[in-house]
Amino acid sequence: MPEQRKEDSQDNNEHERFSDQIITKGRPRQVLALDVINGFRVRPGLYDIYGATVLTDGVNFTVYSNGATKITLLLYRREDKKHFGSIPFPKKYRIGNVYSMIVFGLDISDLEYCYQVDGPWDPEKGLLFNKKNLLLDPYVRAVAGQRNWGEPGNPDGNGYRARVVQNNFEWNAAKSPQTPMEDTVIYEMHVRGFTIDPTSGVTCPGTFRGIMEKVDYLKKLGVTAIELMPIFEFDEAMNERYVDGRRLLDYWGYNSVSFFSPNTSYAAKDSLNQEGLELKELIRLLHDNDIEVILDVVFNHTAEGNEMGPFISFKGFDNNIYYLLTPDGKYYNFSGCGNTMNCNHPIVQMFIVQCLRYWAVDYRVDGFRFDLASILGRNEDGSPMEDPPLLQLLAYDPLLAGVKLIAEAWDAGGMYQVGSFPAWKRWSEWNGKYRDDLRRYLKGDYWVAPDAVNRITGSTDMYHTQYAGSSASVNFITCHDGFTLYDLYSYQNKHNEANGWNNTDGADDNNSWNCGVEGDTQDPEVLALRYKLMRNAITVLMCSRGTPMILAGDEFANTQFGNNNAYCQDNEISWLDWSYIDKNRDFFEFYRLMINFRRRHPAIRRDLPHARCRLALVTVLDATGKATVVTPEHKQICICYAGYDESKNRDDIVYIILNVYWEDAVIKLPDLPAMQHWFLAVDTASPDGRYFRRVPKLLMEDEVLIRSRSVIVLIGGEVQG
C-alpha cells in the first residue's frame, strides 16, 4: 500500500496515465485518466451510489453534504490508531453537493475508513462543521470495533470507523412467505436475550445463529413472523454505568449508530467484509419455514444525543438538516433521547427511503415496525403535519410495496395518533388502546366492556377508510416495553430498582393486578388464578380481529421480576429462561394450541362470504343470547364470528364468551339452524384441567355455565360421523 505523505495536500495532482478497468452496472469500462493524491491513484467516482462500494480494482467512496466546504477520506489498517492515508476530495470530484471518488489498489480485508468534514461553525444556526472530528459514513455497511458485545466501539472518543462490505450473497429463488397481515402472528424478540441464557440449549447463544437453532421451535409454536428489536448497529457500552456492582448497558439498542449496518456482535462468526451474512442466512431459513422477518427500526433519533452528545456522523455532515432544531440551534427532543431526526426534510426522506429499500432488497426483510413513528410526521418546526410526505412516500414506494409497515403511533413529545395515523391504506398500527382497554377489562374492570368489545372486534370505531380493513390493528397485551404476561398478573406495581433511578423510570399505569400477593408466591389459589388470567389473555388475543403480537417468553410464563423497563438489563432480568417450558408445560401447550386455533378459524381473522346458516359476520350478544349493544352494566360479553369457509366447504362459526366478573354466570346460547350444534373448544376455568379440547365437546343444552374470571370459546357445526 502507498506510504502516507508527511503533509496532506488538498489537490496534489500528480497526473499520470494508467490503464485500469472498473465495472459499472455489470460491464467493464476502461479508464485512462487518473489522478494521484498523496500517493493514491484515484478518479471521479459513481455519484449515484452512496457509501463504499467494491469495484474490480478499487473502492468507490461517495458521500454528500449541503454545507461542507471540504471532505477528506481517511484510510486505516484494521485496528490501527493512526491513518495510513489521507485523501481530500478534489473540487472537480464534486457534483452538486455529492463527493465521489474511486481509490485504486486498496486491500479491503485490512481496511477501515472515516471522514473529516470542514465547513462553517455557527451553533446558533445549527452549523457544527469541525475538520478535527472523525465521522462515520452515514451509508456504511459495517461499523468497525463493534464485534465483541460489551466492548466500547469508540473507546478513545475519537470516532467510529467503517469497514467495506462486499455483497455477494446468493438468494437464488428464495421467496418471502408474503403472509397477509390478518393471517400474521407476530413474535417480538430480542436477538441476544432470546438465546443467551444457558437454558436455551443452543450452541451459539445470543446470536442470529442462535435463532436459527430455534426455528423448529418457532414453527411448532405457530408464529408466522418474528419482530426483531433493533439490529441496526448500536454501541451498547456507550453509556455504561454500574448499579450495586452490576454493569448496565444499552441492552435494547434503541440508539442507532449506523442505519445500514447490522449489529456485528449478533453474529456467531466474524465475517470480515461480508458482515450481515449470518443475518441473511437466518432470514432465508425463516422464509423456507414460512416465517417472515420484521425489523424494529428507529428513525426518530440517533445515538448522537443533544448538545452534550458525541459527534458520530450526522452532526458533522449536516447537523441543521438531519435534526429538528430550535430557532437558537438547540435540539428538539420529541424522542426523549436528546435529539429528533428531521424526517420530512427532503434529504432525510431520501436517506430513510434508501435505507429501507436496502434492507428490503439486500436482506429481503418482510416488514418494519417504526419506533415512535409519530415523529416521522412532524414538520421541520416540530409541528404535526396533516399529510406527511415521508409517510406517503413509504406507502407508495414501489420497492416497498409488499413490505409490512407498522407504526408505533405516538412519541415522547405528547403526540398520540392511535387511530389517526396517516395511513394511505398501507400502514398498520401498534394498537395501544387494545393493550390498555383489554388489560383493564381482563383484570376485572367489567364496566369498560364497550371498549373491550370494540377492541376485540377489530377497533372499527378507530380504523376507517384510510386504513386497510382488518389489517390496520396490531393487537397486543404485552411487548418489550412493560410487564411480561406473567408479571402482569403477579405485580401491582413496577419494580425497577435495579435500573438505578430509584424506581422512577418506566410506566406507572400498567393496569396490572397481582391477584392478592405482590411477586413470587407458593399460594396455590393465587397461582391458579394467575394462570387462569394468563389463559384468558391469550385466548382473547387469538380471538380478536386484527394482527396479534406476542412477547417472546410469554408462552412459557417468563418473568422479568416486576421490571417494566428492562432497557439496560443484560442479565437474567431480560434473558429468556427456557427452563420455564418444563415448569409450565401445560400453559405452553395451551398457548400453542390457541395460536393454532386462530389459524384454523378464518372467521376470526377476516370477513368471509356470508354464512349459509345466515348468522352475521360479527354479532355481539348478551347473556340471554340476544344481539345487543354492550353497556358498562354488562358483566359478561359474547361475540360470534360466522362466515362460509370455501376451503372446507362449510360454515365457520366461533362464539367467544367473556366473564371477567367475580361470580359465575349462566349464558343462553343463540339458536343454530337445524342439524347444527354448539361444541365446547376452550374453557379457561375447566375444573378437570382440560382447558383446550382438541376434540370439542358437544353441548346438549341451550345454555352454558361460565365460571368467574374466565373465558369460553364454542364452535358451531354438525355432529361428525
C-alpha positions in Angstrom: 0.0 0.0 0.0 1.2 3.6 -0.6 3.1 5.2 2.2 1.5 8.3 3.9 3.0 11.6 2.9 4.2 13.9 5.7 1.7 16.6 4.8 -1.9 16.1 3.5 -2.3 18.3 0.4 -5.8 19.2 -0.9 -5.3 18.8 -4.6 -1.9 17.3 -5.1 -2.5 16.4 -8.8 0.5 14.3 -10.0 -1.1 13.5 -13.3 -0.1 10.1 -14.7 -1.6 7.8 -17.3 -2.8 4.4 -16.2 -4.9 1.7 -17.9 -7.4 0.3 -15.4 -10.7 -1.3 -15.6 -13.7 -0.7 -13.4 -17.1 -2.3 -13.5 -20.2 -0.2 -13.6 -23.7 -1.7 -14.0 -22.2 -5.1 -14.8 -20.0 -4.0 -17.7 -16.2 -3.3 -17.6 -15.1 0.1 -18.7 -11.5 1.1 -19.4 -10.3 4.2 -17.6 -7.3 6.1 -18.9 -7.1 9.3 -16.9 -6.3 9.1 -13.2 -5.1 11.5 -10.6 -2.6 10.7 -7.9 -3.3 12.3 -4.5 -0.9 11.7 -1.6 0.4 8.6 -3.4 -3.1 7.1 -4.1 -4.4 6.6 -7.7 -7.9 8.0 -7.8 -10.5 9.1 -10.3 -14.1 10.6 -10.1 -16.5 8.0 -8.8 -20.0 6.8 -9.2 -22.1 9.7 -7.9 -25.4 7.9 -7.5 -24.1 5.0 -5.3 -23.7 6.2 -1.8 -21.3 4.6 0.8 -18.3 2.5 0.0 -18.7 0.0 -2.9 -16.2 -2.6 -4.1 -15.3 -2.4 -7.7 -12.9 -4.5 -9.8 -9.6 -2.9 -8.7 -10.8 -0.2 -6.3 -13.4 1.1 -3.9 -15.9 3.8 -4.7 -16.5 6.3 -1.9 -19.5 8.6 -2.2 -20.8 11.0 0.4 -22.8 14.2 0.4 -23.1 17.4 2.4 -25.0 20.6 1.8 -22.9 22.8 4.0 -19.4 21.3 3.8 -16.5 23.2 2.2 -14.1 20.2 2.1 -14.3 16.5 2.8 -11.3 14.2 3.4 -11.3 10.4 3.3 -9.0 8.8 6.0 -7.8 5.3 5.5 -6.7 2.9 8.3 -5.4 -0.5 8.6 -7.5 -2.7 10.7 -7.4 -1.6 14.4 -4.5 0.8 13.8 -5.0 4.1 15.7 -3.3 6.3 13.1 -4.4 6.5 9.5 -2.1 5.5 6.7 -3.8 7.5 4.0 -5.5 10.9 3.8 -7.3 11.8 0.5 -9.1 15.1 0.2 -11.8 15.0 -2.5 -10.7 17.4 -5.2 -13.2 20.1 -6.1 -13.6 18.6 -9.6 -14.8 15.4 -7.9 -17.8 17.2 -6.6 -21.2 17.4 -8.5 -23.7 19.4 -6.7 -23.3 18.5 -3.0 -22.1 15.0 -3.8 -18.5 14.0 -3.4 -17.4 10.8 -5.2 -14.0 9.2 -5.7 -12.7 5.8 -6.7 -9.5 4.8 -4.9 -7.5 2.0 -6.6 -5.2 -0.6 -5.1 -6.9 -1.0 -1.7 -7.0 -4.2 0.2 -10.4 -4.2 1.8 -9.7 -7.1 4.1 -7.4 -4.8 6.1 -9.2 -1.5 5.5 -11.2 0.8 7.7 -12.1 4.4 6.9 -13.8 7.5 8.1 -14.3 11.1 7.0 -13.3 14.6 8.1 -15.7 17.3 7.1 -14.8 21.0 7.1 -17.2 24.0 7.0 -18.7 26.8 9.0 -19.1 26.6 12.8 -22.1 28.6 13.9 -24.1 26.7 16.6 -26.9 29.2 16.7 -27.6 28.3 13.1 -27.1 24.6 13.7 -23.8 24.5 11.8 -21.3 22.3 13.6 -18.6 21.6 11.0 -15.3 20.7 12.5 -12.4 19.2 10.4 -11.0 17.6 13.6 -14.0 15.3 14.1 -13.7 11.8 12.7 -17.1 10.9 11.2 -18.7 7.7 10.3 -20.0 7.3 6.8 -23.9 7.6 7.0 -24.2 4.8 4.4 -21.6 2.4 6.0 -22.5 -1.3 5.7 -20.4 -2.4 8.8 -19.1 -0.5 11.8 -15.6 -1.5 13.0 -14.9 -2.1 16.6 -18.4 -3.4 17.5 -17.7 -7.2 17.1 -17.5 -8.1 20.8 -20.6 -7.5 22.8 -20.0 -5.1 25.7 -16.7 -3.6 24.4 -16.9 0.1 23.6 -16.9 0.7 19.9 -15.3 4.2 20.3 -13.1 3.7 23.4 -10.8 6.7 22.9 -13.7 9.1 21.9 -12.0 9.8 18.5 -14.9 8.4 16.5 -16.2 5.2 14.9 -14.7 3.7 11.8 -16.3 1.9 8.9 -15.5 -1.3 7.0 -16.1 -2.1 3.3 -18.6 -4.8 2.7 -18.8 -7.0 -0.4 -22.3 -8.1 -1.2 -22.1 -11.5 -2.9 -24.9 -13.4 -1.1 -27.0 -15.5 -3.4 -30.7 -15.6 -2.7 -31.4 -17.6 -5.8 -35.1 -18.5 -6.0 -35.8 -17.8 -2.3 -39.2 -16.3 -1.8 -40.8 -14.4 1.1 -43.9 -16.0 2.6 -45.9 -12.8 2.0 -48.4 -13.7 4.7 -51.4 -11.4 4.6 -51.5 -9.1 7.6 -54.7 -10.5 9.1 -53.2 -14.0 8.9 -50.0 -13.0 10.6 -49.0 -13.8 14.2 -46.0 -11.7 15.3 -43.5 -12.9 17.9 -41.4 -10.0 19.3 -37.9 -10.9 20.4 -34.5 -9.5 21.4 -31.8 -11.3 19.4 -29.4 -11.6 22.3 -32.0 -12.2 25.1 -33.8 -14.9 23.1 -31.0 -17.5 23.5 -28.1 -16.0 25.6 -29.2 -17.8 28.8 -27.6 -21.3 29.1 -31.1 -22.8 29.5 -31.7 -22.1 25.7 -29.5 -25.1 24.9 -28.1 -23.6 21.7 -24.5 -23.8 20.6 -24.4 -20.1 19.5 -26.2 -18.2 22.3 -27.2 -14.6 21.8 -26.8 -14.6 18.0 -28.6 -14.8 14.7 -27.4 -18.4 14.5 -28.9 -19.0 18.0 -32.3 -18.0 16.5 -31.6 -20.4 13.6 -31.3 -23.2 16.1 -34.8 -22.3 17.4 -36.6 -22.2 14.1 -38.2 -25.6 14.7 -39.5 -24.2 18.0 -40.9 -21.1 16.4 -42.6 -23.2 13.7 -44.1 -25.5 16.4 -45.4 -22.5 18.3 -47.2 -21.4 15.2 -46.0 -17.8 14.8 -45.8 -16.5 11.2 -43.3 -13.6 11.8 -40.6 -12.6 14.2 -40.2 -8.9 15.0 -36.6 -8.3 15.9 -35.8 -5.5 18.4 -33.2 -3.1 16.9 -30.5 -4.9 15.0 -29.0 -1.7 13.3 -25.6 -1.2 14.8 -25.6 0.4 18.2 -22.9 0.8 20.8 -24.3 -1.0 23.9 -21.4 0.3 26.0 -21.7 3.9 25.0 -23.4 5.0 28.3 -22.5 2.1 30.5 -22.9 2.5 34.3 -22.9 0.4 37.4 -25.7 -0.1 39.9 -25.0 -2.2 43.0 -21.9 -3.6 41.3 -23.8 -4.7 38.2 -22.9 -3.3 34.8 -25.8 -1.8 32.9 -25.7 -1.4 29.1 -27.9 -0.1 26.3 -29.3 -3.6 26.0 -32.4 -2.9 23.9 -30.4 -1.0 21.3 -32.7 2.0 20.5 -29.8 4.4 20.0 -28.6 3.7 16.4 -25.0 4.4 15.5 -25.5 3.3 11.9 -28.7 2.6 9.9 -27.3 0.4 7.1 -25.2 -1.9 9.3 -26.3 -5.0 11.1 -25.1 -5.4 14.7 -21.9 -7.4 14.2 -22.0 -8.7 17.8 -25.2 -10.5 17.0 -23.2 -12.8 14.5 -21.7 -16.0 15.9 -18.8 -15.8 13.4 -16.7 -12.9 12.3 -17.4 -12.5 8.6 -15.0 -9.7 7.5 -16.1 -7.8 4.5 -19.3 -9.9 4.4 -20.9 -8.6 7.6 -24.6 -9.4 7.5 -24.0 -12.8 6.0 -25.4 -14.6 9.1 -28.5 -12.4 9.3 -29.2 -13.2 5.6 -28.8 -16.9 6.3 -31.3 -16.6 9.2 -33.8 -14.7 7.0 -33.5 -17.3 4.2 -34.0 -20.2 6.7 -37.0 -18.5 8.2 -38.5 -17.9 4.8 -38.0 -21.5 4.0 -40.2 -22.3 7.0 -42.8 -19.7 6.1 -41.8 -17.3 8.8 -41.3 -13.6 8.0 -38.9 -11.1 9.5 -39.9 -7.7 10.7 -37.3 -5.2 11.9 -37.9 -2.7 14.7 -36.4 0.5 13.2 -35.5 3.7 14.9 -35.6 6.8 12.6 -36.9 9.2 15.3 -33.4 9.9 16.8 -29.8 8.8 16.8 -27.1 8.0 19.4 -25.6 11.5 18.9 -27.9 12.9 21.6 -28.2 16.6 22.4 -25.6 19.4 22.7 -23.6 17.3 25.1 -23.6 14.2 22.9 -20.9 12.9 20.7 -20.2 13.6 17.0 -20.7 10.3 15.3 -22.0 11.1 11.8 -24.9 13.4 11.1 -23.9 16.2 13.3 -20.7 16.6 11.4 -22.1 16.2 7.9 -25.2 18.5 8.1 -26.5 18.9 11.6 -29.0 21.6 10.6 -30.6 19.2 8.0 -30.7 15.9 9.9 -32.1 17.2 13.2 -35.0 19.3 14.3 -33.5 22.4 15.8 -35.0 25.3 17.8 -34.5 28.8 16.5 -31.3 29.1 18.6 -29.8 25.9 17.3 -30.7 23.6 20.2 -32.2 20.1 19.7 -35.9 19.4 19.9 -36.4 16.3 22.0 -39.7 14.7 20.9 -37.9 11.3 21.2 -37.0 11.6 24.9 -33.4 10.6 23.9 -31.9 14.1 23.3 -32.5 14.7 19.6 -35.1 14.3 17.0 -34.5 13.5 13.3 -35.8 16.0 10.8 -37.7 13.2 8.9 -39.6 15.4 6.5 -36.6 17.3 5.1 -36.1 16.0 1.5 -32.6 14.9 2.2 -33.6 12.9 5.3 -36.6 11.5 3.4 -34.3 10.3 0.7 -31.9 8.7 3.3 -34.7 6.8 5.1 -36.2 5.5 1.9 -32.8 4.4 0.6 -32.2 2.7 3.9 -35.5 0.7 4.0 -35.0 -0.2 0.3 -31.6 -1.6 1.2 -33.0 -3.8 3.9 -35.9 -4.9 1.7 -33.7 -5.7 -1.3 -30.3 -6.9 0.2 -31.7 -8.6 3.2 -35.3 -9.5 1.9 -36.8 -8.1 5.1 -40.6 -8.5 5.1 -41.6 -5.6 7.3 -40.7 -2.7 9.5 -42.0 -1.5 12.9 -41.3 2.2 13.3 -40.4 3.2 16.8 -42.1 6.5 17.9 -43.5 6.8 14.4 -45.4 10.0 15.1 -42.1 11.8 14.8 -42.0 10.8 11.2 -45.0 13.0 10.7 -43.5 16.2 12.3 -42.6 19.2 10.2 -39.3 21.0 10.4 -40.6 23.2 13.2 -41.7 20.2 15.2 -45.4 20.7 14.4 -47.6 17.7 13.3 -48.3 17.5 9.5 -51.6 16.6 8.1 -50.2 14.6 5.2 -46.5 13.9 6.0 -44.6 13.4 2.7 -42.3 10.8 4.2 -45.2 8.5 5.3 -46.9 8.9 2.0 -43.6 8.2 0.1 -43.1 5.0 2.1 -46.7 4.0 1.5 -46.4 4.3 -2.3 -42.7 3.3 -2.8 -42.7 0.5 -5.5 -39.8 -1.4 -3.9 -41.6 -1.4 -0.5 -45.0 -2.3 -2.0 -45.0 -5.8 -0.5 -43.4 -4.8 2.8 -45.4 -4.5 6.1 -45.3 -1.0 7.5 -46.2 -0.9 11.3 -46.3 2.4 13.2 -45.9 2.9 16.9 -48.3 5.8 16.6 -47.1 8.1 19.4 -43.9 9.9 20.5 -42.4 11.3 23.7 -43.5 14.8 22.8 -47.1 14.1 23.5 -48.4 13.3 20.0 -50.7 10.3 20.2 -52.1 9.1 16.9 -53.5 5.6 17.5 -56.5 5.5 15.2 -55.5 8.7 13.3 -52.0 7.9 11.9 -51.8 8.9 8.2 -52.1 5.5 6.6 -53.0 5.7 2.8 -54.4 2.1 3.3 -50.8 0.8 3.8 -49.9 1.4 7.4 -50.8 -0.7 10.4 -50.5 0.4 14.0 -49.4 -0.9 17.3 -52.9 -0.6 18.9 -52.0 0.8 22.3 -55.7 1.2 23.1 -56.2 -2.5 22.6 -53.5 -3.1 25.2 -54.9 -0.6 27.7 -58.6 -1.5 27.3 -58.0 -5.3 27.4 -55.7 -5.1 30.4 -58.3 -3.2 32.3 -61.1 -5.4 31.3 -59.4 -8.7 31.8 -58.3 -7.8 35.3 -61.9 -7.3 36.3 -62.9 -3.7 35.3 -66.1 -5.0 33.7 -67.5 -1.5 33.2 -65.1 -1.0 30.3 -66.9 -3.7 28.4 -68.0 -1.4 25.5 -64.3 -0.5 24.8 -63.3 -4.2 25.1 -65.9 -5.2 22.5 -64.6 -2.6 20.1 -61.0 -3.7 20.5 -61.8 -7.5 20.2 -63.9 -6.9 17.0 -61.2 -5.0 15.2 -61.4 -1.5 16.6 -63.7 -0.4 13.8 -64.6 2.6 15.9 -61.0 3.8 15.3 -60.0 2.5 11.9 -61.9 3.8 8.9 -61.4 4.4 5.2 -57.7 5.5 5.4 -56.8 2.1 6.8 -56.8 -1.3 5.1 -59.7 -3.0 7.0 -58.8 -5.7 9.5 -55.1 -5.4 8.8 -54.9 -2.0 10.5 -54.7 -3.0 14.1 -51.7 -4.8 15.6 -53.2 -6.2 18.8 -51.0 -6.8 21.8 -51.3 -7.1 25.6 -47.6 -7.2 26.3 -44.5 -6.2 24.5 -40.8 -5.5 25.3 -41.8 -2.2 26.9 -43.7 -3.1 30.1 -44.6 -6.2 32.1 -44.4 -9.7 30.7 -47.7 -11.6 30.7 -46.7 -13.4 33.9 -45.7 -10.2 35.6 -48.9 -8.5 34.5 -50.8 -10.8 37.0 -48.1 -11.0 39.6 -47.2 -7.4 40.3 -49.4 -4.5 41.2 -46.5 -2.1 40.9 -43.3 -1.8 38.8 -40.1 -2.9 40.5 -37.3 -1.1 38.5 -34.9 -0.6 41.4 -32.2 -2.4 39.5 -32.2 0.3 36.8 -30.7 2.8 39.3 -33.3 5.5 39.0 -35.0 4.9 42.4 -37.9 3.2 40.6 -38.9 6.4 38.9 -38.4 5.1 35.3 -40.9 3.1 33.4 -44.7 3.4 33.1 -46.8 3.7 36.3 -50.2 3.0 34.6 -49.7 -0.7 34.0 -53.3 -1.8 34.5 -51.9 -4.9 36.2 -53.2 -7.0 39.2 -51.1 -9.2 41.5 -54.1 -11.5 42.4 -53.6 -10.7 46.0 -49.9 -11.2 46.6 -47.1 -9.0 45.2 -44.5 -11.0 43.3 -43.5 -14.6 43.8 -45.7 -16.9 45.9 -46.3 -20.5 46.6 -50.0 -20.0 47.4 -51.8 -22.5 45.1 -55.0 -20.4 44.9 -53.1 -17.3 43.9 -51.1 -19.2 41.3 -54.2 -20.9 39.9 -55.9 -17.5 39.5 -52.8 -16.0 37.8 -52.5 -18.8 35.2 -56.3 -18.6 34.5 -56.0 -14.9 33.8 -53.0 -15.6 31.5 -55.1 -18.2 29.7 -57.8 -15.6 29.4 -55.4 -13.1 27.9 -54.0 -15.3 25.2 -57.5 -16.7 24.3 -58.9 -13.2 23.8 -55.9 -12.1 21.9 -56.1 -15.0 19.5 -59.9 -14.5 19.1 -59.6 -10.8 18.2 -59.8 -9.2 14.8 -56.5 -7.6 13.8 -53.0 -8.9 13.9 -51.9 -10.5 17.2 -48.4 -9.8 18.5 -47.0 -11.8 21.4 -43.8 -11.2 23.5 -41.1 -13.8 23.4 -41.2 -15.9 26.6 -44.9 -15.2 27.4 -45.7 -18.6 26.0 -44.0 -20.3 28.9 -44.6 -17.6 31.6 -41.2 -15.9 31.6 -40.7 -13.2 34.2 -38.7 -10.0 34.5 -39.3 -10.0 38.3 -41.6 -6.9 38.0 -39.2 -4.8 36.0 -41.3 -3.0 33.3 -38.4 -1.0 31.7 -35.6 -3.5 31.4 -33.8 -1.5 28.7 -30.4 -1.7 30.5 -30.5 -5.2 31.9 -28.2 -7.5 30.0 -28.8 -10.3 32.6 -31.3 -12.7 33.9 -33.9 -10.0 34.2 -34.2 -9.7 30.4 -32.9 -13.1 29.2 -35.4 -15.8 28.5 -35.2 -18.6 31.0 -36.1 -21.7 28.8 -36.4 -23.9 31.9 -39.9 -22.4 32.3 -41.1 -24.5 29.4 -40.8 -27.7 31.5 -42.1 -25.9 34.6 -45.1 -24.6 32.8 -45.6 -27.3 30.2 -49.5 -27.2 30.4 -49.6 -23.4 29.9 -47.2 -23.6 27.0 -49.3 -26.2 25.3 -52.5 -24.2 25.8 -50.8 -21.1 24.4 -49.5 -23.0 21.4 -53.0 -24.6 20.8 -54.7 -21.2 20.9 -52.4 -19.9 18.1 -53.3 -22.9 16.1 -57.0 -22.4 16.9 -56.8 -19.0 15.3 -55.1 -20.4 12.2 -57.9 -23.0 11.8 -60.8 -20.5 12.0 -60.6 -17.8 9.3 -63.9 -16.3 10.5 -62.0 -14.8 13.4 -59.4 -13.1 11.1 -61.4 -11.7 8.3 -64.9 -11.2 6.7 -65.7 -14.4 4.9 -68.6 -14.9 2.4 -71.8 -14.8 4.4 -72.5 -18.0 6.3 -75.1 -20.3 4.9 -76.7 -20.5 8.4 -77.4 -16.8 7.9 -75.5 -15.7 11.0 -74.0 -12.3 10.6 -70.3 -11.9 10.1 -69.8 -10.4 13.6 -72.6 -10.3 16.3 -72.3 -9.0 19.8 -74.8 -10.7 22.2 -75.8 -10.6 25.9 -76.2 -13.3 28.4 -79.7 -14.1 27.1 -78.4 -14.9 23.6 -79.8 -11.8 22.0 -77.9 -9.3 19.9 -77.2 -6.2 21.9 -75.3 -3.0 22.3 -72.9 -3.6 25.2 -73.1 -1.1 28.1 -70.9 -0.6 31.2 -73.6 -2.6 33.1 -72.9 -5.8 31.1 -70.9 -8.2 33.3 -70.5 -10.7 30.5 -70.0 -10.1 26.8 -70.4 -12.6 23.9 -69.1 -12.3 20.4 -70.0 -14.5 17.5 -68.0 -14.7 14.3 -69.5 -16.5 11.3 -68.8 -17.0 7.6 -68.6 -19.5 4.8 -65.2 -21.2 4.7 -64.8 -22.1 1.0 -61.6 -24.1 1.6 -63.6 -26.5 3.8 -67.0 -26.1 2.1 -68.8 -25.3 5.4 -69.6 -22.5 7.7 -67.0 -21.4 10.2 -68.7 -20.3 13.5 -66.8 -19.2 16.6 -68.5 -18.0 19.8 -66.4 -16.4 22.5 -67.9 -15.7 25.9 -66.1 -13.5 28.5 -66.9 -13.3 32.1 -64.4 -11.0 34.0 -66.8 -10.7 36.9 -66.1 -12.4 40.2 -69.2 -14.6 40.1 -70.3 -17.4 37.9 -73.0 -16.8 35.2 -75.3 -18.8 33.0 -75.2 -17.9 29.3 -78.1 -18.6 27.0 -76.7 -19.8 23.6 -78.1 -18.4 20.4 -80.1 -20.7 18.1 -78.3 -22.5 15.3 -80.0 -23.9 12.2 -81.3 -27.5 12.2 -78.6 -30.2 12.3 -76.1 -27.8 13.8 -74.9 -27.7 17.4 -72.6 -25.9 19.8 -69.3 -27.6 20.8 -67.1 -26.5 23.6 -63.5 -25.9 22.4 -62.0 -23.8 25.2 -62.8 -23.3 28.9 -60.0 -21.4 30.7 -61.6 -22.4 34.1 -62.4 -26.1 33.3 -62.5 -28.0 36.6 -60.9 -31.1 35.1 -57.9 -29.1 33.7 -58.9 -29.7 30.1 -58.7 -26.0 29.2 -58.3 -26.7 25.5 -60.2 -29.6 23.9 -58.5 -30.9 20.7 -61.8 -32.7 20.1 -64.5 -30.2 21.0 -67.3 -31.4 23.4 -70.8 -31.5 22.1 -73.2 -29.4 24.3 -76.6 -31.0 24.9 -78.2 -27.9 26.5 -79.0 -24.5 25.1 -77.1 -22.8 27.9 -73.6 -22.9 29.4 -72.2 -22.1 32.8 -69.2 -19.8 32.7 -67.2 -19.5 35.8 -65.9 -16.3 37.4 -63.0 -14.6 35.7 -62.9 -17.0 32.8 -63.3 -17.3 29.0 -65.2 -19.9 27.0 -64.9 -20.5 23.2 -67.5 -22.5 21.3 -67.7 -23.6 17.7 -70.8 -24.3 15.8 -71.3 -27.2 13.4 -72.8 -30.6 12.6 -72.1 -33.8 14.5 -69.4 -35.7 12.6 -69.7 -39.4 11.9 
